Amino acid sequence: MKTSSPRFEVPVLLGTQTLFNIGFYAVVPFLAVVLTNDFLLAGTAVGLILGIRTFAQQGLFLAGGSLADRFGARKMILIGCAVRAAGFFTLAASLWASNPVLWMFILGTLLTGFGGALFSPGLNVLVAAAQAARERGKPAETKRTTLFAWLSITGEIGAVTGPLVGAALWGWGFSTVAGFGAVFFVAIGLFLWANLRREAPGISPRGAGNDSVQRSIPKSSLRACLKDRRFVAFCGLHASDLLAYNQLYLAIPLELARMDLPTQWLGLVFAWISILTLTLQLPVAWLATRLGPFITLRFGYLFSALGFAVLAFAPASAFGGEPGAARIMCAVTLLTLGHMSVHPTALSLVPKFAGTRATGSYFGLLSSCGGLAVLLGNMLIGLLLTRAGQELLPGYLPWMVLVVPLVLASICTSRIARRVGTSARHS
C-alpha cells in the first residue's frame, strides 16, 4: 500500500476538491434540461426532483460525517466516489432504453447526492487534520491562509471547468456526459486509494500527522456533537450563509427575469462570481486570519445582509448605466464577499468546537443544518418572490427574510467564536 507524507497529502486533498467539482459540474447542471426535454416534466416536478437531490447531499452530511468518525475518513471518501460513480452510471442507463426510465433517473440523482454526503465530510476531516498538522509546533503558521480558503479556490476551479467539459461532450448526448462522470469518479477513487494514507477510525485532528499521538475517539462523538448546545446554535445561525448563497440559484435568476433582463445576464453573474472567488479568496482569507474569527464573522454576515438590503431598498436611480443589472451585480458582489469571509472561517472553527473528539459529525451537522435551511427557506422565499407586490405583500419582504437571519448570525456567531477561541487557548 502506497502511503503519502502529510506534506504531500495537502496538494492531494486540494486537487481532489478540484476533481470532485469537475466531475460534478460536468453532469449536474444538465439534469434540468434532460428532465424537461427527455422526460417532459413540468417545472414544478423538475424543481422537486432537484431539490430532493440537494437535500440527499446536504441533508445527509451528518450521517456521512458520523460514518467518517466510525470507519475513517479515507474509507468513506472512497465509498462516496463509488456511490457517485454508480449514480452517474444509473443516470446514463436511464436513457438507454427506447423510452427513458424516470425512476432510474431519479435513483441516479439521489445516488449522486448521497455519494457527496459520504465523501465531502471525510474530505473536510482530512483537511482539518492537515491544517492542524501544519500549525502544530509552528505558531507562525496560524497567520497563514487556512487550507479551507485554498479548498474554496480549488473547488471554484472545478466548478468553472466542469460545465465546459459537459458542454463539450453534450453533442454525443447526455448518456455520454453521465458516463464520463461515472468513469471520472472511478478514476478519482483509484487515485485516492493509492495516495491517501490509511488512518484509524475516529482520529482527532489534533493528533493528525503524528502517529505516536494518534488515538481512537469514543464512538459517542455524534451524541456529544448533538448535545453541544453552543455548537448546535452556531450551526443553526451559520445556516443563514448557505441559504443566502443558494439564492444565486433561486432569487437572483427570478429577479433577473422579473426585470426582463436577457438570460445571458445569468451567465455573466456566475462568471463574475468565479472571478471574485479566484482573485479575492486568498486576500480575504489572509485578512481574516489577522482580524480573527470574531471580527470576520461579524462583518462577513453583514456583507451578505447588505447585498440583500440593496435589492430590497436601493432605488434603480442609484445605479448608472443599466440600472437593474448594476443593482444585481452590486448585490451579488457583496453576497460573494460575505460568503468568502464566513464559510472558510466557520469550517476552521469546527475542530475548536470538537476539541479532542472526532470532527466528522461536527462537519456533518454544520452542513446538514445548511441543507435543511435551504430546503425549507427556499420554499418560503420562492413563494414570497412570486407574490411580492401582490396581495398586500411589499416587494422588500422576500429580501428581508434573508437579511434578518444574517444580521442575527452576525451578532451571535461572532460572540460564540470569541468564547470558543478563548476556551481553545486555555485547553
BAVOBA-116910 format. One record per residue (C-alpha): z, y, x; residue in one letter. Coordinates in steps of 0.001 Angstrom, whole numbers, padded with zeros to 6 digits, always signed. Layout:
BEGIN
@Z:Z; Y:Y; X:X; kolro:A
...
***
This chain:
BEGIN
@Z:+000000; Y:+000000; X:+000000; kolro:M
@Z:-001049; Y:+003319; X:+001475; kolro:K
@Z:+001638; Y:+005977; X:+001413; kolro:T
@Z:+001494; Y:+009689; X:+001971; kolro:S
@Z:+003868; Y:+012122; X:+003544; kolro:S
@Z:+005442; Y:+014790; X:+001315; kolro:P
@Z:+003357; Y:+017453; X:+003097; kolro:R
@Z:+000114; Y:+015554; X:+002401; kolro:F
@Z:+001175; Y:+014901; X:-001176; kolro:E
@Z:+001206; Y:+018619; X:-002099; kolro:V
@Z:-002601; Y:+019050; X:-001911; kolro:P
@Z:-002979; Y:+015702; X:-003660; kolro:V
@Z:-000856; Y:+016912; X:-006571; kolro:L
@Z:-002568; Y:+020285; X:-006811; kolro:L
@Z:-006005; Y:+018700; X:-006524; kolro:G
@Z:-005050; Y:+016240; X:-009239; kolro:T
@Z:-004455; Y:+019112; X:-011660; kolro:Q
@Z:-007997; Y:+020344; X:-010969; kolro:T
@Z:-009440; Y:+016870; X:-011517; kolro:L
@Z:-007452; Y:+016351; X:-014727; kolro:F
@Z:-008797; Y:+019600; X:-016175; kolro:N
@Z:-012380; Y:+018935; X:-015111; kolro:I
@Z:-012330; Y:+015604; X:-016932; kolro:G
@Z:-010530; Y:+017039; X:-019958; kolro:F
@Z:-012616; Y:+020180; X:-020435; kolro:Y
@Z:-015869; Y:+018307; X:-019829; kolro:A
@Z:-015280; Y:+016455; X:-023105; kolro:V
@Z:-012722; Y:+018045; X:-025440; kolro:V
@Z:-014480; Y:+021406; X:-026112; kolro:P
@Z:-017346; Y:+019435; X:-027695; kolro:F
@Z:-015198; Y:+017455; X:-030172; kolro:L
@Z:-015524; Y:+020062; X:-032926; kolro:A
@Z:-019323; Y:+020078; X:-032553; kolro:V
@Z:-019512; Y:+016285; X:-032890; kolro:V
@Z:-017170; Y:+016184; X:-035889; kolro:L
@Z:-019294; Y:+018807; X:-037625; kolro:T
@Z:-022791; Y:+017627; X:-036696; kolro:N
@Z:-022428; Y:+013842; X:-036427; kolro:D
@Z:-019654; Y:+013179; X:-038933; kolro:F
@Z:-020497; Y:+016097; X:-041258; kolro:L
@Z:-016848; Y:+017096; X:-041710; kolro:L
@Z:-015733; Y:+020418; X:-043168; kolro:A
@Z:-013942; Y:+022974; X:-041024; kolro:G
@Z:-010535; Y:+022151; X:-042535; kolro:T
@Z:-010865; Y:+018459; X:-041638; kolro:A
@Z:-012057; Y:+019328; X:-038143; kolro:V
@Z:-009076; Y:+021634; X:-037627; kolro:G
@Z:-006669; Y:+018962; X:-038879; kolro:L
@Z:-008033; Y:+016297; X:-036518; kolro:I
@Z:-007980; Y:+018607; X:-033523; kolro:L
@Z:-004506; Y:+019826; X:-034453; kolro:G
@Z:-003232; Y:+016257; X:-034565; kolro:I
@Z:-004813; Y:+015639; X:-031154; kolro:R
@Z:-002985; Y:+018628; X:-029698; kolro:T
@Z:+000316; Y:+017506; X:-031183; kolro:F
@Z:-000249; Y:+013947; X:-029903; kolro:A
@Z:-000241; Y:+015510; X:-026441; kolro:Q
@Z:+002183; Y:+018444; X:-026520; kolro:Q
@Z:+004478; Y:+016980; X:-029152; kolro:G
@Z:+004921; Y:+013707; X:-027250; kolro:L
@Z:+005673; Y:+015259; X:-023869; kolro:F
@Z:+009353; Y:+014492; X:-024421; kolro:L
@Z:+008529; Y:+010797; X:-024757; kolro:A
@Z:+006298; Y:+010955; X:-021687; kolro:G
@Z:+008972; Y:+012727; X:-019660; kolro:G
@Z:+011631; Y:+010244; X:-020726; kolro:S
@Z:+009380; Y:+007348; X:-019708; kolro:L
@Z:+008779; Y:+009025; X:-016343; kolro:A
@Z:+012550; Y:+009150; X:-015800; kolro:D
@Z:+012888; Y:+005499; X:-016774; kolro:R
@Z:+009923; Y:+003927; X:-014980; kolro:F
@Z:+008915; Y:+006512; X:-012375; kolro:G
@Z:+006537; Y:+009472; X:-012441; kolro:A
@Z:+003822; Y:+007735; X:-010398; kolro:R
@Z:+003618; Y:+004778; X:-012739; kolro:K
@Z:+003383; Y:+006970; X:-015854; kolro:M
@Z:+000686; Y:+009128; X:-014274; kolro:I
@Z:-001408; Y:+006026; X:-013589; kolro:L
@Z:-000835; Y:+004645; X:-017094; kolro:I
@Z:-001688; Y:+008057; X:-018561; kolro:G
@Z:-005003; Y:+008078; X:-016660; kolro:C
@Z:-005798; Y:+004630; X:-018065; kolro:A
@Z:-004918; Y:+005666; X:-021627; kolro:V
@Z:-007047; Y:+008817; X:-021442; kolro:R
@Z:-009950; Y:+006824; X:-019986; kolro:A
@Z:-009602; Y:+004400; X:-022910; kolro:A
@Z:-009591; Y:+007360; X:-025286; kolro:G
@Z:-012809; Y:+008796; X:-023879; kolro:F
@Z:-014428; Y:+005348; X:-023934; kolro:F
@Z:-013451; Y:+004987; X:-027615; kolro:T
@Z:-014989; Y:+008391; X:-028366; kolro:L
@Z:-018243; Y:+007270; X:-026767; kolro:A
@Z:-018200; Y:+003904; X:-028566; kolro:A
@Z:-017699; Y:+005571; X:-031969; kolro:S
@Z:-021277; Y:+006890; X:-031747; kolro:L
@Z:-022968; Y:+003723; X:-030523; kolro:W
@Z:-023468; Y:+002228; X:-033997; kolro:A
@Z:-026305; Y:+003357; X:-036262; kolro:S
@Z:-023663; Y:+005070; X:-038409; kolro:N
@Z:-020932; Y:+006899; X:-036439; kolro:P
@Z:-017475; Y:+005366; X:-036929; kolro:V
@Z:-014983; Y:+008086; X:-037824; kolro:L
@Z:-011795; Y:+006044; X:-037433; kolro:W
@Z:-012808; Y:+005137; X:-033876; kolro:M
@Z:-013453; Y:+008784; X:-033090; kolro:F
@Z:-010039; Y:+009795; X:-034464; kolro:I
@Z:-008390; Y:+006982; X:-032487; kolro:L
@Z:-010142; Y:+008214; X:-029356; kolro:G
@Z:-008904; Y:+011779; X:-029868; kolro:T
@Z:-005343; Y:+010507; X:-030312; kolro:L
@Z:-005546; Y:+008378; X:-027172; kolro:L
@Z:-006784; Y:+011348; X:-025132; kolro:T
@Z:-003777; Y:+013341; X:-026329; kolro:G
@Z:-001292; Y:+010548; X:-025696; kolro:F
@Z:-002697; Y:+009995; X:-022197; kolro:G
@Z:-001964; Y:+013634; X:-021385; kolro:G
@Z:+001562; Y:+013254; X:-022780; kolro:A
@Z:+002120; Y:+010429; X:-020300; kolro:L
@Z:+000735; Y:+011915; X:-017084; kolro:F
@Z:+001462; Y:+015650; X:-017400; kolro:S
@Z:+005299; Y:+015399; X:-017377; kolro:P
@Z:+005057; Y:+012990; X:-014446; kolro:G
@Z:+002900; Y:+015443; X:-012523; kolro:L
@Z:+005427; Y:+018222; X:-013218; kolro:N
@Z:+008220; Y:+015967; X:-011950; kolro:V
@Z:+006406; Y:+015319; X:-008668; kolro:L
@Z:+005503; Y:+018998; X:-008231; kolro:V
@Z:+009161; Y:+019933; X:-008790; kolro:A
@Z:+010168; Y:+017324; X:-006209; kolro:A
@Z:+007621; Y:+018687; X:-003734; kolro:A
@Z:+008891; Y:+022226; X:-004355; kolro:Q
@Z:+012476; Y:+021087; X:-003705; kolro:A
@Z:+011420; Y:+019327; X:-000501; kolro:A
@Z:+009563; Y:+022470; X:+000554; kolro:R
@Z:+012686; Y:+024616; X:+000148; kolro:E
@Z:+015356; Y:+022224; X:+001443; kolro:R
@Z:+016681; Y:+023418; X:+004762; kolro:G
@Z:+014217; Y:+026347; X:+004790; kolro:K
@Z:+015723; Y:+029281; X:+002880; kolro:P
@Z:+012686; Y:+031452; X:+003664; kolro:A
@Z:+010546; Y:+029075; X:+001602; kolro:E
@Z:+012219; Y:+030296; X:-001589; kolro:T
@Z:+010437; Y:+033621; X:-001143; kolro:K
@Z:+007022; Y:+031990; X:-001105; kolro:R
@Z:+004850; Y:+031485; X:-004159; kolro:T
@Z:+006037; Y:+028422; X:-006085; kolro:T
@Z:+003893; Y:+025327; X:-006346; kolro:L
@Z:+003860; Y:+025798; X:-010122; kolro:F
@Z:+001907; Y:+029025; X:-009630; kolro:A
@Z:-000586; Y:+027122; X:-007488; kolro:W
@Z:-000689; Y:+024488; X:-010229; kolro:L
@Z:-001834; Y:+027166; X:-012690; kolro:S
@Z:-004637; Y:+028240; X:-010348; kolro:I
@Z:-005892; Y:+024730; X:-009592; kolro:T
@Z:-005743; Y:+023922; X:-013301; kolro:G
@Z:-007783; Y:+027015; X:-014127; kolro:E
@Z:-010453; Y:+025975; X:-011614; kolro:I
@Z:-010774; Y:+022710; X:-013502; kolro:G
@Z:-010783; Y:+024476; X:-016861; kolro:A
@Z:-013704; Y:+026643; X:-015723; kolro:V
@Z:-015652; Y:+023776; X:-014132; kolro:T
@Z:-015169; Y:+021140; X:-016837; kolro:G
@Z:-017224; Y:+022759; X:-019637; kolro:P
@Z:-020082; Y:+023355; X:-017184; kolro:L
@Z:-020115; Y:+019647; X:-016344; kolro:V
@Z:-020009; Y:+018700; X:-020021; kolro:G
@Z:-022803; Y:+021126; X:-020869; kolro:A
@Z:-024960; Y:+019711; X:-018053; kolro:A
@Z:-024546; Y:+016183; X:-019483; kolro:L
@Z:-024955; Y:+017256; X:-023125; kolro:W
@Z:-028722; Y:+016661; X:-023036; kolro:G
@Z:-028048; Y:+012911; X:-022830; kolro:W
@Z:-025761; Y:+013028; X:-025864; kolro:G
@Z:-022022; Y:+013143; X:-026437; kolro:F
@Z:-021649; Y:+009426; X:-025669; kolro:S
@Z:-022767; Y:+010181; X:-022122; kolro:T
@Z:-020348; Y:+013101; X:-021885; kolro:V
@Z:-017413; Y:+010987; X:-023121; kolro:A
@Z:-018483; Y:+008061; X:-020936; kolro:G
@Z:-018449; Y:+010352; X:-017917; kolro:F
@Z:-014908; Y:+011413; X:-018869; kolro:G
@Z:-013795; Y:+007781; X:-019058; kolro:A
@Z:-015268; Y:+006880; X:-015654; kolro:V
@Z:-013896; Y:+010094; X:-014153; kolro:F
@Z:-010324; Y:+009308; X:-015224; kolro:F
@Z:-010627; Y:+005745; X:-013927; kolro:V
@Z:-011666; Y:+007223; X:-010576; kolro:A
@Z:-008739; Y:+009678; X:-010665; kolro:I
@Z:-006349; Y:+006801; X:-011372; kolro:G
@Z:-007671; Y:+004796; X:-008411; kolro:L
@Z:-007406; Y:+007845; X:-006150; kolro:F
@Z:-003797; Y:+008457; X:-007163; kolro:L
@Z:-002902; Y:+004771; X:-006899; kolro:W
@Z:-003968; Y:+004953; X:-003260; kolro:A
@Z:-002411; Y:+008314; X:-002394; kolro:N
@Z:+000792; Y:+008816; X:-004392; kolro:L
@Z:+003945; Y:+007437; X:-002823; kolro:R
@Z:+005926; Y:+004885; X:-004748; kolro:R
@Z:+009235; Y:+006302; X:-005946; kolro:E
@Z:+012251; Y:+004720; X:-007522; kolro:A
@Z:+012636; Y:+005448; X:-011249; kolro:P
@Z:+014790; Y:+008458; X:-012030; kolro:G
@Z:+014714; Y:+010237; X:-008694; kolro:I
@Z:+016250; Y:+013662; X:-008626; kolro:S
@Z:+014027; Y:+016388; X:-007170; kolro:P
@Z:+016953; Y:+017463; X:-005044; kolro:R
@Z:+016540; Y:+014242; X:-003101; kolro:G
@Z:+012753; Y:+014177; X:-003057; kolro:A
@Z:+011119; Y:+013686; X:+000270; kolro:G
@Z:+014263; Y:+012217; X:+001894; kolro:N
@Z:+014511; Y:+008504; X:+001230; kolro:D
@Z:+018008; Y:+008363; X:+002686; kolro:S
@Z:+019411; Y:+010590; X:-000035; kolro:V
@Z:+017305; Y:+009470; X:-002983; kolro:Q
@Z:+019353; Y:+007824; X:-005663; kolro:R
@Z:+018846; Y:+006492; X:-009138; kolro:S
@Z:+019820; Y:+008643; X:-012078; kolro:I
@Z:+021547; Y:+007164; X:-015129; kolro:P
@Z:+019184; Y:+006392; X:-017976; kolro:K
@Z:+021095; Y:+008827; X:-020175; kolro:S
@Z:+019123; Y:+011806; X:-018834; kolro:S
@Z:+017294; Y:+012100; X:-022175; kolro:L
@Z:+020582; Y:+012235; X:-024046; kolro:R
@Z:+022020; Y:+014710; X:-021548; kolro:A
@Z:+018912; Y:+016864; X:-021921; kolro:C
@Z:+019199; Y:+016982; X:-025707; kolro:L
@Z:+022935; Y:+017712; X:-025515; kolro:K
@Z:+022423; Y:+020629; X:-023134; kolro:D
@Z:+022582; Y:+023405; X:-025721; kolro:R
@Z:+021714; Y:+026084; X:-023197; kolro:R
@Z:+018533; Y:+024263; X:-022177; kolro:F
@Z:+017581; Y:+023430; X:-025775; kolro:V
@Z:+017944; Y:+027130; X:-026605; kolro:A
@Z:+015810; Y:+028028; X:-023593; kolro:F
@Z:+013101; Y:+025585; X:-024731; kolro:C
@Z:+013109; Y:+026957; X:-028257; kolro:G
@Z:+012802; Y:+030530; X:-027026; kolro:L
@Z:+010151; Y:+029743; X:-024414; kolro:H
@Z:+008066; Y:+028009; X:-027105; kolro:A
@Z:+007029; Y:+031527; X:-028139; kolro:S
@Z:+004956; Y:+031722; X:-024936; kolro:D
@Z:+002838; Y:+028665; X:-025750; kolro:L
@Z:+002477; Y:+029816; X:-029360; kolro:L
@Z:+001349; Y:+033242; X:-028144; kolro:A
@Z:-001090; Y:+031872; X:-025567; kolro:Y
@Z:-002540; Y:+029454; X:-028121; kolro:N
@Z:-003686; Y:+032451; X:-030157; kolro:Q
@Z:-006559; Y:+032732; X:-027700; kolro:L
@Z:-007976; Y:+029781; X:-029634; kolro:Y
@Z:-006961; Y:+030866; X:-033146; kolro:L
@Z:-006067; Y:+034505; X:-033795; kolro:A
@Z:-008342; Y:+036126; X:-031207; kolro:I
@Z:-011526; Y:+034338; X:-032407; kolro:P
@Z:-010622; Y:+035162; X:-036015; kolro:L
@Z:-010048; Y:+038806; X:-035097; kolro:E
@Z:-013405; Y:+038949; X:-033322; kolro:L
@Z:-015064; Y:+037542; X:-036446; kolro:A
@Z:-013204; Y:+039980; X:-038690; kolro:R
@Z:-014530; Y:+042869; X:-036628; kolro:M
@Z:-018102; Y:+041471; X:-036842; kolro:D
@Z:-018400; Y:+041243; X:-033073; kolro:L
@Z:-021049; Y:+038813; X:-031727; kolro:P
@Z:-019832; Y:+035300; X:-030877; kolro:T
@Z:-020804; Y:+035954; X:-027240; kolro:Q
@Z:-017668; Y:+038073; X:-027013; kolro:W
@Z:-015538; Y:+034922; X:-027223; kolro:L
@Z:-017210; Y:+033590; X:-024088; kolro:G
@Z:-016557; Y:+036906; X:-022358; kolro:L
@Z:-012893; Y:+036741; X:-023379; kolro:V
@Z:-012428; Y:+033327; X:-021763; kolro:F
@Z:-014404; Y:+034344; X:-018693; kolro:A
@Z:-012093; Y:+037367; X:-018327; kolro:W
@Z:-009014; Y:+035132; X:-018670; kolro:I
@Z:-010312; Y:+032887; X:-015888; kolro:S
@Z:-010980; Y:+035898; X:-013649; kolro:I
@Z:-007473; Y:+037233; X:-014261; kolro:L
@Z:-005852; Y:+033854; X:-013579; kolro:T
@Z:-007788; Y:+033100; X:-010408; kolro:L
@Z:-007336; Y:+036575; X:-008905; kolro:T
@Z:-003865; Y:+037605; X:-010091; kolro:L
@Z:-001804; Y:+034414; X:-010489; kolro:Q
@Z:-000714; Y:+034349; X:-006844; kolro:L
@Z:+000119; Y:+038086; X:-006622; kolro:P
@Z:+002038; Y:+037844; X:-009904; kolro:V
@Z:+003910; Y:+034756; X:-008678; kolro:A
@Z:+004623; Y:+036445; X:-005321; kolro:W
@Z:+006118; Y:+039410; X:-007159; kolro:L
@Z:+008082; Y:+037084; X:-009461; kolro:A
@Z:+009777; Y:+035342; X:-006520; kolro:T
@Z:+011007; Y:+038739; X:-005288; kolro:R
@Z:+012097; Y:+040047; X:-008667; kolro:L
@Z:+013805; Y:+036788; X:-009631; kolro:G
@Z:+013584; Y:+034845; X:-012916; kolro:P
@Z:+015865; Y:+037251; X:-014808; kolro:F
@Z:+013519; Y:+040230; X:-014488; kolro:I
@Z:+010315; Y:+038165; X:-014531; kolro:T
@Z:+011112; Y:+036521; X:-017856; kolro:L
@Z:+012282; Y:+039750; X:-019439; kolro:R
@Z:+009109; Y:+041669; X:-018628; kolro:F
@Z:+006724; Y:+038724; X:-018928; kolro:G
@Z:+007542; Y:+038087; X:-022584; kolro:Y
@Z:+007388; Y:+041825; X:-023227; kolro:L
@Z:+003870; Y:+041994; X:-021774; kolro:F
@Z:+002727; Y:+039333; X:-024260; kolro:S
@Z:+004526; Y:+041089; X:-027108; kolro:A
@Z:+002869; Y:+044356; X:-026153; kolro:L
@Z:-000527; Y:+042656; X:-026316; kolro:G
@Z:+000014; Y:+041693; X:-029945; kolro:F
@Z:+001508; Y:+045122; X:-030677; kolro:A
@Z:-001802; Y:+046628; X:-029539; kolro:V
@Z:-003593; Y:+044517; X:-032155; kolro:L
@Z:-001003; Y:+045417; X:-034784; kolro:A
@Z:-000704; Y:+049176; X:-034326; kolro:F
@Z:-003171; Y:+050647; X:-031805; kolro:A
@Z:-005931; Y:+052565; X:-033600; kolro:P
@Z:-009535; Y:+051894; X:-032663; kolro:A
@Z:-009887; Y:+055573; X:-031751; kolro:S
@Z:-007551; Y:+054982; X:-028795; kolro:A
@Z:-010281; Y:+052983; X:-027033; kolro:F
@Z:-013622; Y:+054304; X:-025876; kolro:G
@Z:-016960; Y:+052529; X:-025755; kolro:G
@Z:-016963; Y:+049520; X:-028096; kolro:E
@Z:-013565; Y:+050245; X:-029707; kolro:P
@Z:-012991; Y:+046814; X:-031251; kolro:G
@Z:-013967; Y:+044891; X:-028140; kolro:A
@Z:-011943; Y:+047146; X:-025820; kolro:A
@Z:-008895; Y:+046721; X:-028046; kolro:R
@Z:-009253; Y:+042934; X:-027938; kolro:I
@Z:-009717; Y:+042860; X:-024158; kolro:M
@Z:-006656; Y:+045058; X:-023653; kolro:C
@Z:-004540; Y:+042706; X:-025767; kolro:A
@Z:-005904; Y:+039606; X:-024004; kolro:V
@Z:-005166; Y:+041142; X:-020586; kolro:T
@Z:-001535; Y:+041832; X:-021498; kolro:L
@Z:-001138; Y:+038375; X:-023029; kolro:L
@Z:-002582; Y:+036672; X:-019938; kolro:T
@Z:-000373; Y:+038676; X:-017566; kolro:L
@Z:+002656; Y:+037746; X:-019629; kolro:G
@Z:+001780; Y:+034046; X:-019602; kolro:H
@Z:+001089; Y:+034100; X:-015854; kolro:M
@Z:+004558; Y:+035580; X:-015327; kolro:S
@Z:+006741; Y:+033416; X:-017556; kolro:V
@Z:+005066; Y:+029986; X:-017524; kolro:H
@Z:+005447; Y:+029136; X:-013797; kolro:P
@Z:+008891; Y:+030750; X:-013830; kolro:T
@Z:+010057; Y:+028601; X:-016741; kolro:A
@Z:+008764; Y:+025441; X:-015044; kolro:L
@Z:+010519; Y:+026344; X:-011797; kolro:S
@Z:+013828; Y:+026737; X:-013667; kolro:L
@Z:+013726; Y:+023228; X:-015150; kolro:V
@Z:+015187; Y:+021485; X:-012045; kolro:P
@Z:+018043; Y:+024012; X:-012044; kolro:K
@Z:+018891; Y:+023093; X:-015636; kolro:F
@Z:+018667; Y:+019382; X:-014802; kolro:A
@Z:+020916; Y:+019644; X:-011764; kolro:G
@Z:+021222; Y:+016172; X:-010235; kolro:T
@Z:+019722; Y:+014447; X:-013276; kolro:R
@Z:+016110; Y:+013269; X:-013518; kolro:A
@Z:+013787; Y:+016043; X:-014633; kolro:T
@Z:+011178; Y:+014180; X:-016702; kolro:G
@Z:+012985; Y:+014543; X:-020024; kolro:S
@Z:+013642; Y:+018211; X:-019306; kolro:Y
@Z:+009978; Y:+018965; X:-018612; kolro:F
@Z:+009055; Y:+016919; X:-021669; kolro:G
@Z:+011386; Y:+018793; X:-024004; kolro:L
@Z:+010110; Y:+022157; X:-022760; kolro:L
@Z:+006517; Y:+021192; X:-023604; kolro:S
@Z:+007335; Y:+019388; X:-026850; kolro:S
@Z:+009104; Y:+022455; X:-028236; kolro:C
@Z:+005997; Y:+024475; X:-027435; kolro:G
@Z:+003767; Y:+021906; X:-029128; kolro:G
@Z:+005901; Y:+021926; X:-032277; kolro:L
@Z:+005867; Y:+025728; X:-032317; kolro:A
@Z:+002072; Y:+025728; X:-032096; kolro:V
@Z:+001699; Y:+023138; X:-034850; kolro:L
@Z:+003968; Y:+024980; X:-037300; kolro:L
@Z:+003277; Y:+028524; X:-036139; kolro:G
@Z:-000484; Y:+028211; X:-036285; kolro:N
@Z:-000364; Y:+027144; X:-039925; kolro:M
@Z:+001641; Y:+030254; X:-040814; kolro:L
@Z:-000390; Y:+032614; X:-038638; kolro:I
@Z:-003685; Y:+031205; X:-039878; kolro:G
@Z:-002569; Y:+031715; X:-043472; kolro:L
@Z:-001411; Y:+035281; X:-042799; kolro:L
@Z:-004590; Y:+036193; X:-040922; kolro:L
@Z:-006765; Y:+035077; X:-043834; kolro:T
@Z:-004681; Y:+037045; X:-046333; kolro:R
@Z:-003739; Y:+040093; X:-044262; kolro:A
@Z:-004738; Y:+043271; X:-046053; kolro:G
@Z:-004779; Y:+041438; X:-049372; kolro:Q
@Z:-002084; Y:+040616; X:-051914; kolro:E
@Z:+000106; Y:+043459; X:-050637; kolro:L
@Z:+000309; Y:+041862; X:-047148; kolro:L
@Z:-000005; Y:+044538; X:-044418; kolro:P
@Z:-002576; Y:+043935; X:-041702; kolro:G
@Z:+000016; Y:+044061; X:-038930; kolro:Y
@Z:+002159; Y:+041245; X:-040367; kolro:L
@Z:+000479; Y:+038295; X:-038547; kolro:P
@Z:+000851; Y:+040047; X:-035201; kolro:W
@Z:+004496; Y:+040910; X:-035839; kolro:M
@Z:+005196; Y:+037224; X:-036498; kolro:V
@Z:+004165; Y:+036741; X:-032869; kolro:L
@Z:+005838; Y:+039865; X:-031463; kolro:V
@Z:+009336; Y:+039161; X:-032801; kolro:V
@Z:+009854; Y:+035733; X:-031123; kolro:P
@Z:+008548; Y:+037116; X:-027832; kolro:L
@Z:+010959; Y:+040052; X:-027916; kolro:V
@Z:+013797; Y:+037675; X:-028762; kolro:L
@Z:+012773; Y:+035436; X:-025858; kolro:A
@Z:+012686; Y:+038441; X:-023534; kolro:S
@Z:+016261; Y:+039328; X:-024403; kolro:I
@Z:+017796; Y:+035851; X:-024466; kolro:C
@Z:+015953; Y:+033698; X:-021905; kolro:T
@Z:+016496; Y:+036237; X:-019143; kolro:S
@Z:+020246; Y:+036042; X:-019743; kolro:R
@Z:+020115; Y:+032244; X:-019706; kolro:I
@Z:+018101; Y:+032343; X:-016467; kolro:A
@Z:+020725; Y:+034563; X:-014834; kolro:R
@Z:+023525; Y:+032140; X:-015788; kolro:R
@Z:+021542; Y:+029113; X:-014585; kolro:V
@Z:+020779; Y:+030832; X:-011285; kolro:G
@Z:+024457; Y:+031702; X:-010808; kolro:T
@Z:+025662; Y:+028172; X:-011595; kolro:S
@Z:+022971; Y:+026673; X:-009306; kolro:A
@Z:+024159; Y:+028818; X:-006376; kolro:R
@Z:+027748; Y:+027694; X:-006905; kolro:H
@Z:+026917; Y:+023991; X:-007267; kolro:S
***
